[in-house]
Amino acid sequence: MTAGKPARSANSWSRTNRRSAPPRYRLRPPLPSNGLPAQLDLKGATRADLTLGGPQGDWSPPANFTVTAPPAFRAKTGRTVVLALTNRAAIATVFHLHGHHFRLLDRLDDGWKPFWLDTLAIEPGQTQRIAFAAEYAGRWLIESVATDWAAPRLVRWYSVE
């Protein structure tokens, strides 16, 4: 500090120059469409229940995965699919859907969250419902893994025809 000049705080520069700087948050135009549908027809949707955690059943580790196993579900191209994902494990389980993005449905079946996902964590004993438009034909992988560091990754597949 020099004689006659007050000490400057670390934030004094930013406070004094902030007036001449551009606004921190500007209104920006919305992002362009990513091609995902704005609405999903839930009334005529194909529905399937998938159990995560608990006994492995139809789930298998990736090393033992075969395409000759029956699919978890089948959907027709262009159709909406609603999956009920129930976690029977004692800890949270992470679900990942390959090939499509989905919306998390509200618990009261009165709408969905305004964002698209491909991965979802489900708490123990909970059921979450998701919906997606089956737009891309093919065989797609589904993954499930508990949030324990030693938990195995388990896989199944689904078909869009």
TATA-V431735 format. One record per residue. SS is DSSP state (a for helix, b for strand, c for the rest). NEAR is the number of other ideal C-beta (glycine too) atoms within 12 Angstrom. Layout:
ss=(SS;SS)
near=(NEAR;NEAR)
//
This chain:
ss=(c;c;c;c;c;c;c;c;c;c;c;a;a;a;a;a;a;c;c;c;c;c;c;c;c;c;c;c;c;c;c;c;c;c;c;c;c;c;c;c;c;c;c;c;c;b;b;b;b;b;b;b;c;c;c;c;c;c;c;b;b;a;a;a;c;c;c;c;c;c;c;c;c;b;b;c;c;c;b;b;b;b;b;b;b;b;b;c;c;c;c;c;b;b;b;b;b;c;c;c;c;b;b;b;b;c;c;c;c;c;c;b;c;c;c;c;b;c;b;b;b;b;c;c;c;c;b;b;b;b;b;b;b;b;c;c;c;b;b;b;b;b;b;b;b;b;c;c;c;c;c;c;b;b;b;b;b;b;b;b;c)
near=(8;7;6;6;8;9;10;13;11;8;10;13;12;14;13;12;11;13;9;10;12;9;10;7;6;8;6;7;6;7;8;7;9;11;13;23;23;13;13;31;18;26;13;16;28;29;21;30;19;37;27;44;33;21;11;21;18;25;33;25;17;18;10;16;21;16;16;10;20;16;24;35;31;21;34;18;19;20;28;31;41;32;38;25;37;24;29;25;31;16;23;23;37;29;43;28;38;23;26;34;28;37;33;29;29;16;14;8;15;10;16;27;18;11;13;25;26;23;22;35;23;34;23;20;18;22;24;33;34;38;40;41;32;34;23;23;18;20;26;32;28;41;32;41;30;29;22;16;8;9;22;22;26;34;32;37;30;34;27;29;18)
//
